[in-house]
């Protein structure tokens, strides 16, 4: 069980370092969302509409995917994708 705890801790440390890197990168380079909310986009998962900017991860859109039956109430599921993972449809 000790190995699992060490790996879990390491994974958490990597996630934190990656998050800090992205925040710094976005600030240094002035990265802004390339598409506004409401834009229809293509992704590797299909197509959808940008529903917003995800507040808990830098440079990330919330995408309401077309055909996702859980995208509407009550679950309101969204796919989280970095800015560079979408293109305008």
C-alpha positions in Angstrom: 0.0 0.0 0.0 2.9 2.4 0.6 3.8 2.5 -3.1 0.3 3.6 -4.0 0.5 6.4 -1.5 3.9 7.6 -2.9 2.6 7.5 -6.4 -0.5 9.3 -5.5 1.5 12.0 -3.8 3.8 12.3 -6.8 0.9 12.6 -9.1 -0.6 15.4 -7.0 2.8 17.2 -7.0 3.0 17.0 -10.8 -0.5 18.3 -11.2 0.3 21.3 -9.0 3.5 22.1 -10.8 1.7 21.8 -14.2 -1.0 24.1 -13.0 1.5 26.7 -11.8 3.4 26.5 -15.1 0.2 27.1 -17.1 -0.8 30.1 -15.0 2.7 31.6 -15.4 2.7 30.8 -19.2 -0.7 32.5 -19.7 0.5 35.6 -17.8 3.9 35.8 -19.5 2.5 35.4 -23.0 -0.9 37.2 -22.5 -2.8 34.2 -23.8 -6.5 35.1 -24.4 -9.3 32.8 -25.5 -9.1 32.6 -29.3 -12.9 32.1 -29.6 -15.7 33.8 -27.7 -18.4 32.0 -25.6 -21.1 30.8 -28.0 -18.8 29.7 -30.8 -19.5 26.4 -32.4 -16.3 24.3 -32.4 -14.8 21.0 -33.5 -12.8 18.9 -31.1 -11.3 15.4 -31.2 -14.5 14.3 -29.3 -16.9 15.8 -31.9 -18.5 19.2 -32.1 -20.1 21.5 -29.6 -20.5 25.1 -28.4 -18.2 27.0 -26.0 -20.3 27.4 -22.9 -17.7 29.4 -20.9 -14.2 29.6 -19.6 -13.4 27.0 -16.8 -12.2 29.0 -13.8 -10.2 26.2 -12.1 -7.7 25.4 -14.9 -5.9 28.0 -17.0 -6.6 28.3 -20.7 -9.6 25.9 -20.6 -13.0 26.1 -22.2 -16.2 24.4 -21.0 -17.7 22.8 -24.1 -21.3 21.7 -24.3 -21.0 18.7 -26.7 -23.6 18.1 -29.3 -25.5 14.9 -28.8 -24.5 14.5 -25.1 -27.7 13.5 -23.4 -26.2 14.7 -20.0 -25.4 18.2 -21.3 -28.8 19.5 -20.2 -30.4 19.8 -16.8 -30.2 18.3 -14.3 -26.5 17.2 -14.9 -25.3 20.0 -17.2 -22.2 18.0 -18.1 -19.4 19.9 -20.0 -16.2 18.7 -21.6 -13.1 20.6 -20.5 -10.6 21.4 -23.3 -7.6 23.6 -23.5 -7.9 26.6 -25.9 -5.6 24.8 -28.4 -7.7 21.7 -28.5 -10.6 23.3 -30.3 -11.1 24.9 -33.7 -14.0 27.0 -35.1 -16.5 24.9 -37.0 
